[in-house]
Amino acid sequence: MKTALSFLAMGTLFTASALAQQTERRIVAEGGGPDDRASARVLYWNTKTDSAAGQFAIDYGRPVWKKIYEDPAQFDRMTKGKVWRLGSNFWTTLATDLPLKISGQDVPAGSYYLGLQRSADGSRWSLAFIDPAGASREHLDAFDIGKAKVEFVAPVSADKPEATAEKLTITLSYPKDDFRNVTLKIVWGNLALSAPVKVALEE
């Protein structure tokens, strides 16, 4: 009987120890289910060869606009002089197999993580381009975008939104007769940003 009680006590001790170790874990896991994500893509098609001539796309999570962002003082504290997360969950990515010029800034073909940079005085916004390989080496999540090295930036214009968007919405639009000149638009709540995108495409 004493032996049985001894084993029971030891088992209880091991269970308590295991639970304590679980609660003291420094690393936990999140996610695993489907995220609310969207993609804006422009594909160029060669009708003579019936094959793709190039494309670029922006893939992003769609956070919901919060009422607190409408407080100018609070919004300024969050964004002025900082690189701000663009999107939610996994990084917002730009993948292009064509050279681009965004607001005059050369963007070579390749893959990039994107963020938004606001000047210290709050007057200017820019797209911030981050090297995915560098961020991956540091195991950086988009939540820690402020720790990522910005390779270069491309200015974007602040506009008055035609309509507010509850969820982040990124679009790429172009005239049918001038499809090398694309307009990138970012709309989220009261925030509306845009930039011209010139696509280096040869026929």
C-alpha positions as CSV (number, residue, x, y, z in Angstrom):
1,M,0.0,0.0,0.0
2,K,2.8,2.4,0.9
3,T,4.5,1.6,-2.4
4,A,1.3,2.3,-4.3
5,L,0.9,5.6,-2.5
6,S,4.5,6.4,-3.2
7,F,4.1,5.9,-6.9
8,L,0.9,8.0,-6.8
9,A,2.7,10.8,-5.1
10,M,5.6,10.6,-7.6
11,G,3.1,10.6,-10.5
12,T,1.3,13.6,-9.1
13,L,4.7,15.3,-8.7
14,F,5.7,14.6,-12.3
15,T,2.3,15.8,-13.6
16,A,2.7,19.1,-11.6
17,S,6.2,19.5,-12.9
18,A,5.1,18.9,-16.5
19,L,2.3,21.5,-16.1
20,A,4.7,24.0,-14.6
21,Q,7.1,23.5,-17.5
22,Q,4.3,24.0,-20.0
23,T,3.2,27.3,-18.3
24,E,6.8,28.5,-18.3
25,R,7.4,27.8,-22.0
26,R,9.0,30.8,-23.7
27,I,7.7,29.9,-27.1
28,V,4.1,29.3,-28.0
29,A,2.4,28.7,-31.4
30,E,-0.3,30.8,-33.0
31,G,-2.4,30.5,-36.1
32,G,-2.9,27.5,-38.4
33,G,-6.3,28.3,-39.7
34,P,-7.2,30.3,-42.8
35,D,-6.5,34.0,-42.7
36,D,-8.5,36.8,-44.4
37,R,-6.2,37.6,-47.2
38,A,-6.5,39.2,-50.6
39,S,-4.3,39.6,-53.7
40,A,-4.2,42.4,-56.3
41,R,-2.4,41.2,-59.5
42,V,-1.8,42.5,-63.0
43,L,-1.0,39.8,-65.6
44,Y,0.3,40.6,-69.1
45,W,-0.6,38.0,-71.7
46,N,1.1,37.5,-75.1
47,T,-1.7,36.7,-77.5
48,K,0.7,35.7,-80.3
49,T,2.5,33.0,-78.3
50,D,-0.5,32.4,-76.0
51,S,1.7,32.7,-72.9
52,A,2.4,35.0,-70.0
53,A,4.5,38.0,-70.7
54,G,5.0,39.0,-67.1
55,Q,3.0,39.9,-64.0
56,F,3.2,41.4,-60.5
57,A,1.0,40.9,-57.5
58,I,0.6,42.2,-54.0
59,D,-0.7,39.7,-51.4
60,Y,-1.9,41.0,-48.0
61,G,-3.9,40.3,-44.9
62,R,-7.0,42.5,-44.4
63,P,-7.2,44.0,-40.9
64,V,-10.3,45.8,-39.8
65,W,-10.1,49.6,-39.3
66,K,-10.5,50.6,-35.6
67,K,-12.3,53.6,-34.2
68,I,-9.3,54.5,-32.2
69,Y,-7.4,55.3,-35.4
70,E,-9.8,58.2,-36.0
71,D,-8.3,60.1,-33.1
72,P,-5.6,62.2,-34.8
73,A,-3.4,62.3,-31.7
74,Q,-3.5,58.6,-31.2
75,F,-2.9,57.9,-35.0
76,D,0.1,60.3,-35.0
77,R,1.6,58.5,-32.0
78,M,1.3,55.2,-33.8
79,T,2.6,56.3,-37.2
80,K,4.7,59.5,-37.1
81,G,8.4,58.8,-37.8
82,K,7.8,55.0,-38.0
83,V,7.5,52.1,-40.4
84,W,4.0,50.9,-39.9
85,R,2.7,47.4,-40.6
86,L,0.8,47.2,-43.9
87,G,-1.8,44.4,-43.6
88,S,-2.2,41.7,-40.9
89,N,-0.9,38.2,-40.0
90,F,1.8,37.2,-42.5
91,W,3.9,39.9,-44.3
92,T,2.3,41.9,-47.1
93,T,4.4,40.8,-50.2
94,L,5.1,42.2,-53.6
95,A,6.2,39.7,-56.2
96,T,7.1,40.9,-59.7
97,D,8.9,39.3,-62.6
98,L,8.9,42.7,-64.4
99,P,11.0,45.8,-63.5
100,L,8.8,48.5,-62.0
101,K,9.0,52.2,-61.3
102,I,6.9,53.2,-58.3
103,S,6.7,57.0,-58.0
104,G,9.9,57.1,-59.9
105,Q,11.7,54.6,-57.6
106,D,13.2,51.7,-59.5
107,V,11.9,48.4,-58.2
108,P,13.9,45.5,-59.8
109,A,12.1,42.2,-60.5
110,G,12.0,40.1,-57.4
111,S,10.1,39.6,-54.1
112,Y,9.7,42.2,-51.3
113,Y,8.0,42.6,-48.0
114,L,6.1,45.9,-47.8
115,G,5.4,48.3,-45.0
116,L,4.3,52.0,-44.8
117,Q,6.7,54.6,-43.7
118,R,5.5,58.0,-42.4
119,S,7.8,61.0,-42.0
120,A,8.5,62.4,-38.5
121,D,6.4,65.5,-39.2
122,G,3.5,63.4,-40.6
123,S,3.4,65.1,-44.0
124,R,4.8,62.2,-46.2
125,W,4.0,58.6,-46.6
126,S,6.1,56.0,-48.5
127,L,6.0,52.3,-49.3
128,A,8.9,50.7,-47.4
129,F,10.6,47.7,-49.2
130,I,12.2,45.0,-47.0
131,D,14.3,42.1,-48.2
132,P,12.4,38.9,-47.3
133,A,15.7,36.9,-46.9
134,G,17.0,39.4,-44.3
135,A,13.8,39.4,-42.4
136,S,13.7,35.6,-42.4
137,R,17.3,35.3,-41.1
138,E,16.2,37.4,-38.1
139,H,12.9,35.4,-37.7
140,L,11.1,38.7,-37.9
141,D,7.3,38.7,-37.9
142,A,5.5,41.6,-39.6
143,F,4.4,42.7,-36.1
144,D,8.1,43.6,-35.5
145,I,8.4,45.6,-38.8
146,G,10.1,48.4,-36.9
147,K,13.1,46.1,-36.4
148,A,13.4,45.2,-40.1
149,K,16.0,46.9,-42.4
150,V,14.3,49.0,-45.0
151,E,16.2,48.6,-48.3
152,F,14.5,51.6,-50.1
153,V,11.2,53.5,-50.1
154,A,8.8,54.8,-52.8
155,P,6.7,57.9,-52.0
156,V,2.9,57.6,-52.0
157,S,0.4,60.4,-52.2
158,A,-2.2,60.9,-49.4
159,D,-5.7,61.4,-50.9
160,K,-9.2,62.0,-49.7
161,P,-10.9,58.7,-49.7
162,E,-13.9,58.5,-52.0
163,A,-15.4,56.0,-49.6
164,T,-14.1,54.5,-46.3
165,A,-13.0,50.8,-46.3
166,E,-13.7,48.8,-43.2
167,K,-11.0,46.3,-44.2
168,L,-7.6,47.2,-45.9
169,T,-8.1,47.2,-49.6
170,I,-5.3,47.4,-52.2
171,T,-6.0,47.7,-55.9
172,L,-4.1,48.0,-59.1
173,S,-5.9,49.8,-61.9
174,Y,-4.9,50.8,-65.4
175,P,-6.5,52.2,-68.7
176,K,-7.0,49.4,-71.2
177,D,-5.1,51.4,-73.9
178,D,-2.2,52.2,-71.5
179,F,-1.7,49.1,-69.3
180,R,1.9,49.9,-68.6
181,N,0.8,52.8,-66.4
182,V,-0.8,51.3,-63.3
183,T,-2.2,53.1,-60.3
184,L,-1.6,51.5,-56.9
185,K,-4.3,52.4,-54.3
186,I,-4.3,51.6,-50.6
187,V,-7.6,52.4,-48.8
188,W,-8.2,51.6,-45.1
189,G,-10.7,53.5,-43.0
190,N,-10.0,57.2,-43.4
191,L,-6.6,56.5,-44.9
192,A,-6.2,56.7,-48.7
193,L,-2.8,56.5,-50.4
194,S,-1.8,56.1,-54.1
195,A,1.2,55.8,-56.3
196,P,1.9,55.6,-60.0
197,V,3.5,52.3,-61.2
198,K,5.3,52.2,-64.5
199,V,5.8,48.7,-65.9
200,A,8.8,47.9,-68.0
201,L,7.2,45.6,-70.6
202,E,8.3,45.0,-74.1
203,E,6.1,43.7,-76.8
